[in-house]
Amino acid sequence: MASKLRSTLSLALKICLAAGLVVYLVKSGHLDLRTVWDLITFPNTLMALALIGITIVASCWRWVLLLKVRDLEVPFGYAMSLYLIGMFFNYALPGSVSGDLVRGYYLVQDYPGRKMDSALSVLIDRILGLYHFFILTLLAVAMDFDFVMGNEKSAGSLPSRR
């Protein structure tokens, strides 16, 4: 009973904190909801969903390749179901690695003789995902470097060249 009350209070606190941050951003002028609303068009939404789908499939494929390197032949469909379960728990439970723990747990249950390989595949997949995130960020900045340097919020924190 106390555990259920604690999780309910934790969820309520998270919702209040998120709502408070959004209100603060709107009131301070850092977030213009009209601009955000104008961006939500059918083509933009369709493109976002397609890109999210491609990202999920590519990330799962990366994990399957890591598993194959360690001689764990996991079918792609099953790996995708584990990956999606892990994504759900990343969003539903506190902490950003809780989904990885759940994904690793199910994989260890299915391959009890290969516990270390299963756990390491999840850890290395997480590290590679972080690495890819940084590489994509650098590519995005490089694609429009003049815009980034011309923006007062991003370039304003850099020391000026003399």
C-alpha positions as CSV (number, residue, x, y, z in Angstrom):
1,M,0.0,0.0,0.0
2,A,2.8,2.4,0.9
3,S,4.6,1.5,-2.3
4,K,1.5,2.4,-4.4
5,L,1.1,5.7,-2.6
6,R,4.7,6.5,-3.1
7,S,4.6,5.8,-6.8
8,T,1.4,7.8,-7.2
9,L,3.0,10.7,-5.3
10,S,6.1,10.4,-7.4
11,L,4.1,10.5,-10.6
12,A,2.1,13.5,-9.4
13,L,5.3,15.3,-8.5
14,K,6.8,14.6,-11.9
15,I,3.6,15.9,-13.6
16,C,3.6,19.1,-11.5
17,L,7.3,19.7,-12.1
18,A,6.9,19.2,-15.9
19,A,3.8,21.5,-16.0
20,G,5.7,24.1,-13.9
21,L,8.6,24.0,-16.3
22,V,6.4,24.5,-19.3
23,V,4.5,27.4,-17.6
24,Y,7.9,29.0,-16.7
25,L,9.2,28.7,-20.2
26,V,6.0,30.2,-21.7
27,K,5.8,33.0,-19.1
28,S,9.5,33.9,-19.6
29,G,9.1,34.0,-23.4
30,H,11.5,31.1,-24.1
31,L,8.7,28.9,-25.5
32,D,6.1,30.3,-27.9
33,L,3.3,27.8,-28.1
34,R,1.8,29.4,-31.2
35,T,5.1,28.7,-33.1
36,V,5.0,25.1,-31.9
37,W,1.4,24.8,-32.9
38,D,2.1,26.2,-36.3
39,L,4.7,23.5,-36.9
40,I,2.3,20.7,-36.2
41,T,1.0,20.1,-39.7
42,F,0.1,16.8,-41.4
43,P,3.3,16.6,-43.5
44,N,5.5,17.5,-40.5
45,T,3.8,14.9,-38.3
46,L,4.0,12.2,-41.0
47,M,7.7,13.0,-41.4
48,A,8.4,12.9,-37.7
49,L,6.6,9.5,-37.3
50,A,8.5,8.1,-40.2
51,L,11.8,9.3,-38.8
52,I,11.0,7.9,-35.4
53,G,10.1,4.5,-36.9
54,I,13.3,4.4,-38.9
55,T,15.3,5.3,-35.8
56,I,13.7,2.6,-33.8
57,V,14.3,-0.1,-36.4
58,A,17.9,1.0,-37.0
59,S,18.6,1.0,-33.2
60,C,17.1,-2.4,-32.9
61,W,19.1,-3.7,-35.8
62,R,22.3,-2.3,-34.2
63,W,21.5,-4.3,-31.1
64,V,20.8,-7.4,-33.1
65,L,24.2,-7.0,-34.8
66,L,25.9,-6.7,-31.3
67,L,24.1,-9.9,-30.3
68,K,25.3,-11.7,-33.4
69,V,28.9,-10.7,-32.7
70,R,28.6,-12.6,-29.4
71,D,27.0,-15.6,-31.2
72,L,23.5,-14.9,-29.8
73,E,21.1,-15.6,-32.7
74,V,18.1,-13.6,-31.7
75,P,15.4,-13.2,-34.3
76,F,14.8,-9.6,-35.4
77,G,11.1,-9.7,-34.5
78,Y,11.8,-10.9,-31.0
79,A,14.6,-8.4,-30.6
80,M,12.2,-5.7,-31.8
81,S,9.6,-6.7,-29.2
82,L,12.3,-6.6,-26.4
83,Y,13.5,-3.2,-27.7
84,L,10.0,-1.7,-27.7
85,I,9.4,-3.1,-24.2
86,G,12.6,-1.4,-23.1
87,M,11.5,1.8,-24.7
88,F,8.2,1.7,-22.9
89,F,9.9,1.2,-19.5
90,N,12.4,4.0,-20.3
91,Y,9.3,6.3,-20.5
92,A,7.2,4.7,-17.8
93,L,9.7,4.2,-15.0
94,P,12.0,6.7,-13.4
95,G,15.5,6.8,-14.7
96,S,16.6,6.6,-18.3
97,V,18.2,3.2,-18.0
98,S,15.2,1.3,-16.5
99,G,14.1,0.1,-20.0
100,D,17.6,-1.2,-20.7
101,L,17.5,-3.2,-17.4
102,V,14.2,-4.7,-18.3
103,R,15.4,-5.5,-21.9
104,G,18.6,-7.1,-20.4
105,Y,16.5,-9.1,-17.8
106,Y,14.3,-10.7,-20.5
107,L,17.3,-11.5,-22.6
108,V,19.1,-13.1,-19.7
109,Q,15.9,-15.1,-18.9
110,D,15.9,-16.5,-22.5
111,Y,19.7,-17.2,-22.6
112,P,20.6,-18.1,-19.0
113,G,24.0,-19.6,-20.1
114,R,25.0,-16.3,-21.7
115,K,24.2,-13.7,-19.0
116,M,27.4,-11.7,-19.4
117,D,27.0,-11.5,-23.2
118,S,23.4,-10.5,-22.9
119,A,24.1,-7.8,-20.3
120,L,27.1,-6.4,-22.2
121,S,25.1,-6.2,-25.4
122,V,22.6,-3.9,-23.7
123,L,25.4,-1.8,-22.2
124,I,27.4,-1.5,-25.4
125,D,24.2,-0.7,-27.3
126,R,23.6,2.2,-24.8
127,I,27.1,3.5,-25.2
128,L,26.9,3.3,-29.0
129,G,23.6,5.1,-28.9
130,L,25.1,8.0,-27.0
131,Y,28.0,8.1,-29.4
132,H,25.7,8.3,-32.3
133,F,23.7,11.0,-30.6
134,F,26.9,13.1,-30.4
135,I,28.0,12.4,-33.9
136,L,24.5,13.4,-35.3
137,T,24.6,16.6,-33.2
138,L,28.0,17.5,-34.7
139,L,26.8,16.7,-38.2
140,A,23.7,18.9,-37.7
141,V,25.9,21.8,-36.5
142,A,28.3,21.3,-39.3
143,M,25.5,21.4,-41.9
144,D,24.5,24.9,-40.9
145,F,27.4,26.2,-39.0
146,D,26.8,29.8,-40.0
147,F,23.3,29.7,-38.5
148,V,24.6,28.2,-35.2
149,M,27.3,30.8,-34.9
150,G,25.0,33.6,-36.0
151,N,22.4,32.7,-33.3
152,E,23.0,34.9,-30.2
153,K,21.8,32.2,-27.8
154,S,24.3,29.6,-29.0
155,A,27.2,31.8,-30.0
156,G,26.8,34.3,-27.2
157,S,28.3,31.9,-24.6
158,L,31.5,31.4,-26.7
159,P,34.5,33.7,-26.1
160,S,34.9,36.3,-28.8
161,R,37.8,36.1,-31.3
162,R,40.1,39.0,-31.3
